[in-house]
C-alpha cells in the first residue's frame, strides 16, 4: 500500500494492528488499493488538473492521487462532500487508504473535493478513466471477444421540488415499468459475454426506450448480442441494420413468458442457457446499486450522473477482477 506517512509506525498504527478482526470496509479498501493502477489513472487526470490551476493564487494544490482517492471514497460509499471529509477523520481504514499522516497534513476539505469533482465532470474524465481501465483489460487478455450482453436499469431521481430552484430535474423523466411509475434516468451498459466486465456505458432519461441505446453498447467485432425480451426487433433498428458490421450481429433475444410456456423442451433448454449468459450483466448493476449505493441520482443532469456511472462501472470492473484473482488458486 502506497502510504505517504513516516516509516516509523505511530501508536495508533500499533494499536490498530493488534485488533482481532479486519472489517469489511478495510478488506474492500485494501483490495481496491492493490488492484487499481494508480499511476495510469493519475496520468489521465494530471494534465487537466495542473493546467486548470495554472496562474491561480491560494493554497498549494493537493496531489492528484490524494484527491482521486478521496473522490473514489465518496463514490464507493455514496457520501456527500462534507460526509466523506468527516468519514476520513473518523475511519482509520479510510485514512490509511488515503495515505494521510495527521501529524503532517489534514484531509482536503469539502470545497477542494467539490472543485476536483467539477474538474472531472467538465473534462469528462470519468469516461477517460473507464476507457483507460478497458485498455488495460484488453492488453492483459482479460476480455473475451465475440459477444456482448446489453441491459439497462432505472436510477431514481428526487421528484420533490423542495430545492433551490423549486423544480424537478428537467433532464429526468417518468417511465412505467410493470404497474409502477418511476421518475429518473436509465443507465445502459454493454458487458463482455465471456467475463461479465462492462465495456460500454451510456445514460438517458428514464422514458427513452432501451432499444435506442443498443447500437452504442455493442462492439464492432461482436458476433452475438444477448438481450432480454424488451429488445425485440433490435436487428431492424436503422442504426444497426444500416451499419456494415453491426448488421451481422446475431441477436439472441429472450422469449416472452407467454411464448416460453408453449415452447418445445429443446427450445426451452436453449432459452435457459442464454438466460445464464444474460445473468452476468446483473452483477455490475448489483455492485453499483447495492455495494456502491447508487440507487438514486446524486447530481442534477444526465451528464454529471453519466460521469459518476463511468467511474462506478470502472470501479466495479476492478472489484470483479480483484475478486476473481482472490478466488483463483495460487499456482506453484
C-alpha positions, 0 to 999 in steps of 0.5 A: 500500500502506497502510504505517504506517512513516516516509516516509523509506525505511530501508536495508533498504527500499533494499536490498530494492528493488534485488533482481532478482526479486519472489517469489511470496509478495510478488506474492500479498501485494501483490495481496491488499493492493490488492484487499481493502477494508480499511476495510469489513472493519475496520468489521465487526470494530471494534465487537466488538473495542473493546467486548470490551476495554472496562474491561480493564487491560494493554497498549494494544490493537493496531489492528484492521487490524494484527491482521486482517492478521496473522490473514489471514497465518496463514490464507493460509499455514496457520501456527500462532500462534507460526509466523506471529509468527516468519514476520513477523520473518523475511519482509520481504514479510510485514512490509511487508504488515503495515505494521510499522516495527521501529524503532517497534513489534514484531509482536503476539505469539502470545497477542494473535493467539490472543485476536483469533482467539477474538474472531472465532470467538465473534462469528462474524465470519468469516461477517460478513466473507464476507457483507460481501465478497458485498455488495460483489460484488453492488453492483459487478455482479460476480455473475451471477444465475440459477444456482448450482453446489453441491459439497462436499469432505472436510477431514481431521481428526487421528484420533490421540488423542495430545492433551490430552484423549486423544480424537478430535474428537467433532464429526468423523466417518468417511465412505467415499468410493470404497474409502477411509475418511476421518475429518473434516468436509465443507465445502459451498459454493454458487458463482455459475454465471456467475463461479465466486465462492462465495456460500454456505458451510456445514460438517458432519461428514464422514458427513452426506450432501451432499444435506442441505446443498443447500437452504442453498447455493442462492439464492432467485432461482436458476433452475438448480442444477448438481450432480454425480451424488451429488445425485440426487433433490435436487428431492424433498428436503422442504426444497426441494420444500416451499419456494415458490421453491426448488421451481422450481429446475431441477436439472441433475444429472450422469449416472452413468458407467454411464448416460453410456456408453449415452447418445445423442451429443446427450445426451452433448454436453449432459452435457459442457457442464454438466460445464464449468459444474460445473468452476468450483466446483473452483477455490475448493476448489483455492485453499483446499486447495492455495494456502491449505493447508487440507487438514486441520482446524486447530481442534477443532469444526465451528464454529471450522473453519466460521469459518476456511472463511468467511474462506478462501472470502472470501479466495479470492473476492478472489484470483479477482477480483484475478486476473481484473482482472490478466488483463483488458486495460487499456482506453484 
